[in-house]
Amino acid sequence: MNRFENTVLNYIRANKMAVSGEKILVGFSGGADSVALLLVLYKLRELLGIELVAVHVNHGIREEAGRDAEFTRSFCEERGISYYLVEEDVPGIARENKLTEEEAGRNVRYEAFRKIAEKEGAVKIAVAHHRNDVAETLLLNLLRGTGLHGAGAIRAVRDNVIRPLLCVTRQEIEEYLAGEGISFCHDATNDENIHTRNKVRNELIPYMTDNINAEAVKHLCRAASDFALADDFICKVTGELFDKACTFDGKSVRIELKVLKSVDLFIQKNVILRCFEMLTPNRKDITASHVDAVTDIMVSESGTAYVDLPYGLVAKREYDILTLSKKVVESLDNSLVIDFFDRVKKDGEAGYDIPGLGRMEASVREFVKGSSIPRGTYTKWFDCDRIQAAVFRCRRPDDYIFIETGSGIHKKKLSKFMTDVKIPIDRRDSIYVMADGDHVLWVPGYRISANTKVSEDTKSILAINFLDGGNYCG
């Protein structure tokens, strides 16, 4: 047994990843990471007393995917490892469900793993994340504004998913395969610095390693491990307080604020996060700003207050009781169009009630050079001369928006934009946008079109403001 295999063996034992007699399903893409995972488990199978089954998922994205499938099949046949090939049209699934291809691919993989594990009687699912993945995930989560839970990054064991390679780096994996004379498939898309994760992997971490600390990955992994331990402790304390302060009836969570406020604010926020988890399908769309919005109404001086939240939730405080629940929303008339532009241009100002956003005040006035342009989420200025017509309405299939990036201004389908900014699917058809024909000028709460931003050439502006921030009443 070489050093790499001994390291993985000790890590598996230390984290109680495998029990003698178990069958383990291995996600096997054919890349270096998964090849190393399957190979090391194959070599350790007798010591651990385990049986293996490999699953390769062809996402239907890359032309060379067929070659990858053949490589994985041959690898398993040579070693007598049970093998499954699953083929899915991930791009089609992504379009149908309005997901990114990355999200759709992950869903397809884990659903395939679940079904085959059940069929084969496999009690564990092994995936090939390693220390570099932990470092990448920690950095990505920190840059996106994560809390302690996200800082914990990737866990060694979660439910029935195990990650035996979290004790080794990508470099150690490649050195191990080279030493064993084992080839692997290469996904060229991993070299393209289009996606944020690739930029962190191919640019940020190498820069940190070469110019700041050669052991940056090691230290980031250690920090993530400490964060995970702290998060586990906080979750335990949070659970105890949740049981004392909260009542969940399957549809809403009722919180006794006197009990909740008896602890530190950090624990209060984690209890609120726990409430979100009880009511939402996916925690990733819940951010610190949403938790802060709830804590804000907890200390509001008015007798009652409420705030709208993602996934059609609403938080409402009535004196010492806070309730989080699904908002009762009247069905929207998607044909309703609020045409306000001509009246504003004629009268100089006007006010309208916009469904889901509240009272909107609009005005047209001369732009004074050097004026400070408002940056509020629900207060925006537009270059009036670039607008032919402006209405508020629900989205339509051909809608698009212009996005400004480092390489210039690009046209993007509104559906793709909504996916990129993680607007929950169940909310997209009920959001009113401001549009000029198929050109979406503004998705309130998110972004205005780059083509109608105020510039040095602007002569007049259309100024719009939603009272109370567009989503808050108290």
Buried (B, 14 or more C-beta within 10 A) or exposed (E): EEEBBEBBBEBBEEBEBBEEEBBBBBBBBBBBBBBBBBBBBBBBBEBBEBBBBBBBBBBBBBEEBEEBBBBBBEBBEEBEBBBBBBBBBBBEBBBEEBBBBEBBBEBBBBEBBBEBBEEBEBBBBBBBBBBBBBBBBBBBBBEEEBBBBBBBBBBBBEEBBBBBBBBBBBEBBBBBBEEBEEEBBEBEEEEEEEEBBBBBBBEBBEEBBEEEEEEBBBEBBEBBBEBBEBBEEBBEBBEEBBEEBBEBEEEBBBBBBEBBBEBEEEBBBBBBBBBBEBBBEEEEBBBEEBBEBBBBBBEBEEEEBBBBBBBBBBBBBEEEEBBBBEBEEEEBEEEEEBEBBEEBBEEEEBEBEBBBBBEBBBBBEEBEEEEEEBEEBBBBBBBBBBBEEBBBBBBEEEBBBBBEEEEEEEEBBBBBBBBEEBBBEEBBEBBBBBBBBEBBBBBBBBBBBBBBBBEEEBEBBBBBBBBEBBBBBB
